[in-house]
């Protein structure tokens, strides 16, 4: 058999195109043995293989530089050639599959596993007998719902002479590639054709593709049996890009009659039913990993997981695990569960105590059969890379009454051998370990059931990956070398917090992670793909650079970027800055400042916390010379004097302010030779009291550092990590790119087809608001997030701002209503539904805001998180049971109509 490959690609000078395939003649999928193509004419490249042995084979194209380095590959899985055994020649006419095309997202998990999941069609595919020569038309088109098929109509008799009633249906055996073989002889070419969409239910063509007719060129069939495979890469949809709508709600906020005071994985199925009824395709949740650290309500914070793999026990549905044999104990549990379920909010501690009691009883009753079961053994084998470590951590956390492993004595560190012995089934404490296997087994089972239920109903779950790991977690305990444990991740000052945010997480040691190809990240992604088809990267900017705060500091204001390009002393001198370390890097504290800040308390502040080293010049006493020391002091003071908490908090925060009176922060590991400007330095007394010339030069440094200096540097940083993250699974990736966004971020996200986040109230430019019509296609548009007030609460926060929004964005005249009336919420939602964004996902609170009967009376009760509160209680619970929401036919029909008319409920 002879092969001829023809493909179009525009190369740079010196680059060459290659083919690599599964056969020995094509290099056996070894890219170093790929076969070089010859440049033909224009952008076409050709390759002739005189003798090819395999009748079925895979192949793909790649580009190599003049020195043989691979610089580009086709997107997706290799191409497949089948049913070619009786042909003398196969002619393959292909189009390059760009790895940067936004349509590539249609090949990710949500589309393949849910939206466009193929079932068996009842439509008959015409079987055309191929006697001699054949033209195989192929179309790669994933965007087609169940109940529809691709077909071809064209200018030849075999293609119905443009009669759509004689449409030739295509085969989807290799979906998303559709194909059909046509008998062809000399004189039958050239011909023209178009692809169409055929409805199995209506038994007719329902959509023709747009654009010019496709063209099959002239071929000579005189001397051999030839198969010509002409591949097309995209159906030209006349209805525009595919779009969908979704709902955002934390799992803990769900409410059904069967839950026990908190939303559970089993409740997700009923939310799926509501999504199907209303036309929603995406259910977005917050992180669901285990955060049990202190056994208090503080553990309600979903972004501080003790394991990036384990699921939170609070989400287990006890009824699904099975009733206790002890009927009295079961009755008591049922009674408490009902009482907790009737509460307006989640009582985290009570619910956890109830479920922990149930888990212990259930495990004791079932442990023998459970531990010997095939199902558990299979689960353990699949999750062996993390499960024993997690169970040991939980056991030691509870034994020592702290998750801080530095206080665990001899168990502060554990070798692999020591850990294996600790979790051995022969150990006396084995039940204290194995109970966590039991809980995780059931959590895994319940969430997978919810995931599969969603997929089978054309809905997908969207998960959330926190940017950091909890300092006292199993990951930090077992793999401390992967993290910078002496630092804290956070965010610079923004609308959420004027002093920045300190999340407390250690930052990643990316250099160490790169040594094994980021296996920790890849394994984390694979585990997440068990449950989610879409995921949101919390603070994707952290893959470009993270805001890193030294351990001795508390406020985000005192952080710096990592990685960064600090200013070395030589460069500072060249730019006209005479660097005075004491003046620029030590807290600038003068007497008039103390009276400005502390007022009547200035004298006591000077006496207790400060030393005067020169007339009117002060420095912090050694006991208080870092923010961390001040925090420790006041944590004790507030605990001892709770009645003076407000005053002591005010005093502590203003001492932080004094310590923040610096202009530059010394760069780590530079031995005092390099410095980063302190963010927000313009608002300091220190800056205001510089001479005008120095002010101007430092201002220029500041602008360069924060807005220009790092663009290419941070792009390179992200491109070392994000492609790995994308390649690990087939999940669709969305990135939360809010805040101080480097100029390189949009380009990288577009190149990798990562969807950006477009929140109307937080535009990434100088505008006060996004207009949804201005959002890019590769984005998720939303009215808000869990870190923000709901639409109704925001409407009442700032009347002047609301008025501007009412007039400029909603296009209304006159005075804005004081409250966000249902019709206002409808207009806002409707704008988002009609936006270009691929996904429009709304907090459930904002959706029910459109109905005066369904929404809560007080919008402030709908807030999920307040970022400015470092220890916020995450206890919001949706006030309507999902059973009741499903019965709201009027509202559900109204929402479905909005989604349909917004172009977000198409079958293809």
N, C-alpha and C positions, 0 to 999 in steps of 0.2 A: 504494500500500500504506500502511495505517495501522499505527502502532506504539503500544503501550501498555506502559510499564514500571511495575512495582510492586516495591518492595523495602522491607524493614524495617531501620530504623537508629535508634538512640537518640542524638539530637544534643544538644549543649549549646545554651543560649539564644543566638540570633543566628547559629548555624551553619546551613548549608543543604546539601542533597544535590544532586549534579549527575551527569549522564550525559555521557560523551565517547566517541565512536566513530569508526570509519574512514570513514563516509559524511559528505558535506558537511553534511547536516542535523544531524549529531551532532558537528560541530566538526572533522572530519578529524584526529582524534587530537591536536588542539591544546587543551591544558587551559584556555587563556585563552578558548576559544570553546565550552567545555563548556555544556550546556543545563541550566538550573536546573529542579529538580523541585518539585512542590507537596506540601506536607504534607497528608496525608489524615486518617486517624484513628489514634489510638494511636501506634505507631512506624512506620506505613506512610507511604511517600512515593510519589507517582505522577507520571508524565509522559506526555502524549499528543502524538504527532507525526502531524499530519493527512496529510501527503504525504511518503513516503519512497521514494527511487528505487532504492536498492541491494537486490538480492535476497539477497545474502550480505554480512555485515558483522561487524566486531568491536566490542566496547564494554566499558566498565567504569564503576564508580561511584567518585566521590570526594566529599570534604567540603571546603567552603570556609567561611572565617570571614565575618563581616559585611562585612569590607573586601576580600574576594576572595582572601585567601591560602589556598593548599591546605594543609590541616592533617591530612588522612588520605586514604589511597587503599586500595582493595581489594588484597588479597594476590594474587600470581600473575599469570599471563598474562591478556590480555583474554579475555572470553567470546566465543564464536563462534556465529553463526546461519547455518545452511546449509539448502539444499533447501526454500526457502520461496517459490518463484516463482509458485505458483498460488493463493496465499491473498490475501484482501482485507485481513485484519487479522492481525497477530501480537501476541499478548498474552504478555508476558514477566514471569513471577512468580518473583522471585529472592530469595535470602538473601544478606545482606552477608558477604563473605569477609574476616574479620578478619585483619589482619596480625600479630596477637599470639596466634593459636591455636597450641597446641603441635603440632597435627596437620600444620601447614605443613611441618614437617621431612620428612614423607613425600613431599613433592614435590621433594626435593633429589636430587642426582646419584646417590647410592648406591641409592636406591629406583627411580629412573627408568631407570638404566643397568645395573643388576645385579639387585637383589632382586626387583623387580616388572617387569622388562623383558618386553615382550609379544612373543610370536612369533605365527605364523599358527595360528589355532585350526581344528581339524577339525570342531568343532561347527557345526551349521547354524543360522543365525539366521533366524527366521521372517520372511519378507518380507510385511508387511501392506499391502494396497492401500488407499491413502487417496484416496477419491473426492471428498469434500467437506470436512468438518471433521476436525481431528486434535488429539489431546492428545499432546504430546511430553514424555515423562518423562525427565529427565536426572539423573544422579547422578555427582558428582565423587568418585571412589574409586580412589586409586592402590594401596591395600594389597590386592593380590590377585596371587597367583603365576601363573606360566605353567601352563597346563593347567586354569585355572579361569576362569569368566565370571560377570558379574553378570546377574541376571534379575529379573523382576517377577511376582508372583502377587497377585491381588486379587479384589475382590467382583463384577466384571463378567464377562460371557461372554468378552470379549476377553482377559481376564487369568486365565481358567481357573476362575473361581468358587472360588477358594482351593484348587484342586487342583494340588499342586506338580508332578504329572506333566504338566500342561499349561502349565508355566512358559513365559513369554515371554522369550527371551534378548535381551540388549541388545547394541548395536553398540559396538565399541571403536575405531572409526576415528579418533576424536579423543581417545584415551586421554591423561590419566586421566579424561576425561569419558565416561561411558557414556550411551547414549540409545536410546530406542525410540519409534516413532510408532504411535499407536493410533487406528483410525477411531472417530469419536464423533459422536453426534447428540443433539438435544434429548431429554431423558428418560434419557440415559445418565449424567448427573451428578446429584448427587455420587456418588463411589464411594471405596472404601478400598483400600489396597494395601500391600504390603511388598516390600522388596528381598531377594533371596536370592543365595547363591553356588552356582554349578552346576559340577560336576566334569566336564570333557570325558572323562576316562578312565572314570569310573564311570557317566557319562551319567545323572546324577540330581542333584537339589538336595541339598547336603551341609550347608548352614548357612542358617538364617533369621536375619534381624537381630532384635535384641531391642527391647523398648519397645512403645509403642502403635502401632496401625495408622496409616499415613500417610493423609492426607485430600486428595482432589481436590474442590474446591468446585463448587457449582452455577454453570452458565454458560448463557447464552442463545445458541443457534445458529440462530435463526429467519431472519435476514435477510442473512447474509453467510457467505462461506467463511472460517473462522477457524482459526488454529493457536495453540494455547495451550501455551506451553513452561513447564513447572513444574520448576524446578531445585532439587535437594537437594544439600547440601554434605558429607554424611558418612553412610557406612554404619555402623549401630550394631552394632559387633562384640560378640557375647556372650562372647568369650574374653578381653576386656580389651585393653590396649595392646600394640602390637607390640614385641617385644624380641629382641635377638640377642646372641651371644657372639663373642669374638674373641681373638686371640693377639698378643702384643707381642714382637718380637725385632728387633734391628738387622739391617740387610741384611748388614753385615760379619760377623755372628755365624752366618749360615747355613752349612751344610756339606753338600756333595754330592760325588759322585765326580768330577764334571766341573769343579768350581771349582779355583782356583789359589791356595790358601792363605788365601782370604778369601771370604766370601759375595758373590755377584754377582747382577745383575739377572736373569740367566737362571735362577738357582736359585729365584727367587720362584715360578715355575710349579709346581715340585714341592711347595713349601709350600702352594700353592693346592690341589693334589691332596689333601694331607693335611687341609686345612681342609674340603674337600668331604666327605671320608670321615668326619670327626668332627663335622660340623654347625656348624663355625665360619664366621662370615660376614665378619669383619673381620681384616685383617692390618695391624697397626700397626708402623711402622718409625720410626727416628730420622732426622734430616735427612740427605739424600743429596747435598747440594751439594758442589762442589769446595772442599776445605780446604787444598790444596797451597800452602804458603807457604815453609817452610824446607827441604823435602825430608828431614825427619827424623820420628821417631815422634811428635813434638809435634803434627804435623798430623793425628794420629788423632782429635783433638777435633772432633766433628761439628758443633758450634755456632759454629765460627769460619770460616765460608765466605768464600773470596776472591771469590765471586760468588753472588748470590741466585738466579741463573738457571742457571748451568752445573752439570752433574752431575760427580760425582767419578770420575776415570779409574779408580780402583781397582775400581769395580763393573763394568767392561767384561769380558765373557767373550771371551777371545781366540779360542776355537774358532769362535764365531759370526761374528767378523770375517773369518775365513778363514786357512788355513794359509799359512805363508811358502813362497815358491818355493825358498828356500835350505833344503833338507831337513836339512842338518847343524845349522843354526841353530835350526830348528823342533824337532828332536829334543832339543837342549840345553834349550830353553825348556820343552818337555813334561816333561823329567826334573826340572827345578827346580820346576816347578809342582806335580808330584806330591809331591816332598819337602816343600814348604811346606804342601801340603794335609794332610799327615800330622801336622803339628805340633798340639799341644793348643790353642795360641792363635795369634792373628794376629801375624806378624812384619811389621809395617807397612813398614818400610824395605826389606826384602828383596823383598817382593811388589811394591812400587812400582817398585823398580829393574828387576825382571823385566818388568813390564808396560810401563814406559817404553821399554825396549829393544825390545820387540815392536812397540810403536806406531811407533817410528822406522823400523824395517825394513819394516813393513807399509805405512806411508805412502809410503816411497820406491818400493816395488814397484807401488803402485796409484794414485799421485797424479794421473797424467795422465787416466786414465779417470774417476777419482773427481771431480776438479774440473770436468770437462766434463759430468758426468752430470745428467740432469733431476732425479733425486732429491736430489742435493746442492743444486742451484740452488733447488729448492722449499724445502728446509730452511733455506737461508741467507736467503731472502726472508722466511720466516715469523719468523725469529729475528734479523733484522737490527738490531732495537732494542738488543740486548745483545751479540751474538756477536763483532763486530769489536772492541769495547772489551775484552772478555774476552781474546780472542786476543792483542791488543797488550799487555795487562797481563802475561799469562803469558810472552810473549817478553821483555819488559823485566825481569820478575822474574828470569828465568834468566840474562839477559845481565849483570845487575848483582849477581847472587847475593844478592838481598834483595827481599822484598815491600814494604819500606818505600820508597814512592815519593818521599819527601822526600830520598832519597839518589840519585835518578836523574838528577841534573844538569838538563839542558835539558828532559828529559822528565818532570820533577816535575809539570808541568801541560801539558795539551795542548788546543788548540782542536779543534773538529770537523774543520776543514780539515786541520790537522796530523795528526790521527789517520787521516783518510781516505788521506792520502799515505803514512803509515807502514804501513798494511795493504794498500796497492795491490799488485796482482799483478805490477807492474813493479819493485817494490822488490827489492833483492838478497837481503834476508833473508826473502822471502815464504814460503819453506818453513817457517821458524821460527814464522810466524804461522799458516799454513794447516794445519799438523799438528794444531793445536787445533780447527780446524773438523772435521777428520777424526775425531778422538777423540769430540767432542761429537755428531757425526752418528750414530755407532754407539751411543753411550750412549743417546741419545734413542730410537733405533730399538729397542734392546733393552728399555728400560724400558716403552715404549709397548706392545710385544708382551706383556710380562708383565701390564700393566694390562688390556689387552683380553682376555687369557686369563682373568684373574681375573673380569672382568665377565661373560664368556660362561659362566662356571661359577657365577654367583651369589655371587661374593665380591668385596670391594672393598679397595683399599689405602688406609690412613690415613697421611697424611704429617704432618710436624712443621715448624712455622715458628718459628725462633728469634726471640726478642724483639729481638735486636740484630744489628748487622753488624760484621764484623771490621774493626779499625782500619786494617789494611793490605790493603784489598780494592779491587777494581775500582770498586765503588760509591762508596767514599770518595775514590778517586782522581779519578773523572770527575764526581762530583756532591757535592763537599764541602759545598756550601751547604745540603744537606738534613740535615746532621748537626752536632751540637755536638762538634767535634773536641777541645775542651779539657776534656771531661768523660768519665766512665766510668760505665757502667750496672752495677748490681749488685743486691744484696738486703740488707735489714737482718738483724740477728742472728736465727737460728732454730735449729731442731733440727739442721740440717746444719752450722752453723758459728756459734760463739758470738761471733765478731768480725764477722759478716756476710760477704757474698760480693762480690767485685769481679770482674766478668766481663771488664773491659777494653774493652768495646765503647763507642764514642761513642753518646750518646743522640740521639734524633730531634729535628730542628728542625721541629716540627709546624706552626708558623706558616708557614714557608716551603713545606712540603709542601702546605698547604691552598690555596696560590695557584693551582695548576693542577688542583685537585680531587683531590689525592692520586694523581696518575697513576703515580708510582713504585710505590705499593702496589697499585694496580689491575692494572698490568702484571705485577707479581710474582704476584698471585693467578691471573691468566689462565694464566700459564706453569705454575703448580703444578697447575692443573686439567687439564693435558695428561696427568698421571700419576696424580693422586689424586682420589678422590670424597669423602673425608672428610679433614679436617685438624685438627690440634691446634695451638692458639696457645700456644706456650711463654710462660708468665708473662703471661697476659692482663691481669693487674693493671697492666702497663706501659702499657696503653691508657687507664687511668684516671689513673695517675701512675707515674712511674718512680723508682726509687731511684737518685739521681745522686750520684756521688762526684767532687769536684774533682780535676783531674789531679795536683795536688801531694800528694794523699793516696793511701794504698794500701788500707787496711782499709775494708770496707763500713760499719763502725761510724762512720766519719767522713762518711757521706753525708747526703743530705736528699732530700725529695720534690720532684719537678718534674712538673707545676706545684704550687705550694704557696701558702698564705696565711700568710706569716711575721708575727711580732708586731713592730709598729712601736714605737718608743720611747714615743710618746704612749699607746698602749694598755697597754704594760707599766707605765707610771706610774699609769694609771687602775686597774690591777689590783694596785697596791701593791708593785710590784717596782722598787726603786731600782737601775737598771741600771749596774753597774760593769764596763765593757768589759774592763779588764785582769784582773779577778777571774773573770769569767764566760767570756771568749772566748780567753784565752791559757792555755797549759798550766799547770796548778796543780801545781808540783813542790816538795815540802818534804823536808827531810833525812830525817825518819823514814820517809817513803815509799820513798826510795831504798834504805835498809837493809832495809825490808820486802820489797821486790821483788827486789833484787840480792844481798842477803846479803853474803857474803865479797867479792863483786866490787864493792861499793858505792863504795869509794874510787877504784878505777880508772875506773869509770863517770863519777864526778864529774870526775876529772882529764881524761879524754879527750873527753867529750861535753857537759859542762855548765859553765855559768858561775854563780857565786854572786853575785847582785846585791844581796842583803841577808842578814843573818845567818839561816841555815837555809832561805833561799829561793833557788831555782835556775831557770834558763832554759836551753834548749838552745842550744848554740853555733850560729852562723849556718850552718856547714857541715852541720849536722844538724837544722835547725829545721823540716823537713817530713818526713812519712813517705817521700815520694818520694826525698829526699836520703839518708835512712837506707837505703832499699832499694838505691839505686845503690852506696853505700859497701859494703854487705855482699854484694851480688852479686859485686863484685870480690874481696872478702876470702874468700868461700867458694870462688871459682874458684881463688884462689892457695893456699888452705889447705884442701883437701878433707878432710884428716884431722880438722879442727876444725869440720866442717860443723854438727854437732849443737849445739855450744856457741855458735857464731856465730848460728845460727838462733834459739836461745833468747835471746841478747843482743839481736838485732834485734827480735824480737817484743815484748820488754819495753820497748825504747825506743819502739816504736810505742805501747805502753800509756801511757807518759809523755806522749807527744804527744797522746794521746786524752783527757787529763785536762782536758776543757773541758765547759762546760754548755750553751753556745749556739754556733751557727755562723752567721756573717754571711751574710745572704741576698744573692745576686748582684745587681748593678746597683741597689743601694739606697743606696750611698754611706755605709755604716755606720749606716743609720737603721732597719734591720729585721733580725730574727734568728729562726732556727729552733732549737728545742731539740734537743740532741744525743740520739739514741736511746740508751737504756740509761744515762742519766746517773745514775740512782740507785745504780749500782754503783761510781761513782767516789769517790776520796778527796775530790775537790773538793766534791761534794754532801754527803758525810757530815760535813764540817767546817764547814758553814753553820750559822747560828743557826736554831732551830726555826721561827720565823716565816717566814723566807725559804724554808726547805725546804718548808713547807706551800704557800706561794704558787706556787713553781716547780713543785711537784707538780701543782697544779691546772692550771697552764698546760700541762704535759706531757700530762695526761689529755685536756684539751680539744683540743690539737694533734693527737695521734695517734688519737683515737677519736671526735671529734665535729665538729670545726671544718670538715672538708673534705667531708663527705658529699655535699651538693648540688653543691659545686664540682667534685668529681671525677666525679659523674654526668654533668654537662654536658660535661666533658672527654671522657669515653668516648663519649657520644652524638654527638659531632662526628666520630668516627673509625670506630667499629665498624659503624654502618649502611653506610658506604661499603665496608668490607671484606666485609660480607655480600652486598651488592648486586653486587659485582664478578663473582661466579661463582655456580653452583648447587651448590657443595660444601656438605656438612654440616659445621658448625663446632662444635668442642669447645674449651673453654678450660681451661688449667691454672691454677686459681685457688687455689693453696696459699699459705701464708705469712700475712702480716699483711693480712687481707682487709678493705677498707673496707666499711662497712655498706651502701653503695649498690650494691655489685657484684652480689649475688644478684638484685636487682630489674631491673637492666639486662640481665643475662644471660637472665632469664626473658622479659623483654619482646622481646628479639631472638631468642629460641629458641636460644641458644647453650648447648650442653650443658656442665655443670660437671663437675669431677673430684672423685670421692668415694673417697679412699684410706683404708682402714680405720684405718691407723695414724696418719693426719694429719688428724683432723677439723677443720672450720673453726669450732669452738666450744670450749667449756670441757671437753667430754668427753675422756676419755683415748683412747677408740676410737669409731669409727662402728660401729653395728650395721647391716649391709647392709639390713635391713628398713626402716631409717629414711631411706634415700636417696630423693631426688626422682626423678620419672620422667625429666625432662630432665637426665640425668647419665650419666657413665661411671663405673662402679664398678670398683675394681681392688684387688688385694692388694698392689700396690707399683708402683714405677716404676724407670727406669734409674738414678735418683739414690739409690736406697735399697738396703739389703740385701735379699736374697730372703727369702721366708717362712721357709725353714729356717734361714738364718743369723740372722735377727732373733729367732727362737724361743730361740736360745742366748745372746743378748746380755745379757739382763737377766731373771734367773730370777723375781724378784718381779713384774715387769711381766707376764711370760708367765703366771704363776700367776693374776693378776687377769683376764687375757684368757681363760684357760682356763675359769675359773669364771663370769665375768659375760657373756662374749660367746658362748662355745661351750656354756654351760649345763652344764658337766661338774662333777662333785663330786670331791673328793679332790685329790691332788697331780698337777700337770701332769707329763707325761713329759719327761725331760731333752731328748730329741731330738724334732723335729717328725716324728712317725711318719707313714707314708702315710695312715692313717685320720684323723689330725688335719688334714693338708693337704686331704683329701677333704671333711671337714666345713666347712673354711673356704671352699673353692671352691664347695661346694654352697650355702652361705648367700648368696654373691654371685650365683649363678645364679638363685636364687629372689627376689632383691631387686627392687624396683620399677624400678630404673634401666633406661633404654632399652638401654644397651650395658654388657655386663660383659666387660672385656678383661683377660687375664691374661698376665703374663710367662711365657714358655714354660718357664722353670725351675720355676715354681710348679705348672704343670700336670703335668710329669713327676715332681714331688715326690710325687705320689699313687701312684707305682709304685716299689717298692723295687728292682726290677731295672733300671729305666731312669735313675733319678736318680744324680747324681754321688755319690761317696763323701764328698767334702769340700765342704760348701755354700759356704765362703768362696771357692772357685774360680769361683763363678757370678756374682760381683759385676761389674757393668758399669762403674759410676763411683762415685767417692768425692768428693763436692763439696768437702769440706774440703781436698783436695789440688788446688792450683791448676793443676798440670800433671800430670794423671792420664793414664796410658797406656790408651786405649780399645782393648782387644785381646781381649775375651771372645769365645769361639767355642763354639757349641753342640757338645756332645761326641758327638752321634749324627748320623750321616748321614741325610738325609731319606729316602733309598731304604730304609734300615733301619727308620726310624720308620713308614713306610707299611706295612711288613710286620707291625707289632706289632698283630695283629688283636684280641688280648685287650684291650690298653689302649685301642685306638682305639674298639672297641665299647663299652667301659666309659665313656669320655669322651662318646661320642655319646649314650648313654643318659642320662647326667647332664644334658646340654644339652637333650635332648628333654623330660625330666621337669621341667626348670627353666623350661619354657615359652618356650624361645629357639630353636625350630626350626620355627615354624609357617609354613605356605604362604600364610597370609593373616592 
